[in-house]
Amino acid sequence: MSHHLVGGLEPPYYTVVFTSVQTQELEGYGEVAVRMGQLVKDVPGFLGLDSARTPGGVGITVAYFRDEEAIAAWRRNLEHQEAQRRGREQWYQRYSVHVGRVERSYGFERG
Amino acid sequence: MSHHLVGGLEPPYYTVVFTSVQTQELEGYGEVAVRMGQLVKDVPGFLGLDSARTPGGVGITVAYFRDEEAIAAWRRNLEHQEAQRRGREQWYQRYSVHVGRVERSYGFERG
């Protein structure tokens, strides 16, 4: 299991926690999700992304940003705005977003 | 799909983001995970929990707390400390924890 996790970031930084439950109308979703994952990397101050989804259940994506300006730049991205619109129209039953300023983080890695 | 998501919390509050990759030695894990999910509910200031795991991949749990004192109380819980010890010894290949203070949150629910 060589899955990467975002870690080792120096606080302060920000976590944008996106929790969601999808509909069954997922046409186009996979393609757009991959595109967004590539596009966000171009945002200055973007630090990484973790993502998990229980099949048929809850999905959680955590995006890490250096500062509020980086988050605002991603929010202003027009292709991202269009993806959000499609999400509300088609892919998501519900979602929540929690933007937090991280002052403390730590990790563990098996030796 | 009637999965619940934590939402509608009034800032400020805290997100504790726990990302992990498991080992293949999961004996005892399910039972302890269920127990921890019950036990944390008794912590004053605990606000909720979201959890997702991609099969064979990354898991993300987000715990929501009203304040730092609530997080500290959960960290002091001895049964929780024992579960963490077993996690490092047996269940987790790696994990990261990011503690963030939330000043802004929002959500969407299909009408």
Interface residues (C-beta under 8 A of the other chain):
Chain A: M1 H3 L5 V6 G7 L9 Y14 T15 V17 T19 S20 V21 Q22 T23 Q24 D50 S51 A52 R53 T54 P55 G56 G57 V58 G59 I60 V62 Y64 R88 Y92 Q93 R94 Y95 S96 V97 H98 V99 G100 R101 V102 E103 R104 S105 Y106 G107 F108 E109 R110
Chain B: M1 H3 L5 V6 G7 L9 Y14 T15 V17 T19 S20 V21 Q22 T23 Q24 D50 S51 A52 R53 T54 P55 G56 G57 V58 G59 I60 V62 Y64 R88 Y92 Q93 R94 Y95 S96 V97 H98 V99 G100 R101 V102 E103 R104 S105 Y106 G107 F108 E109 R110
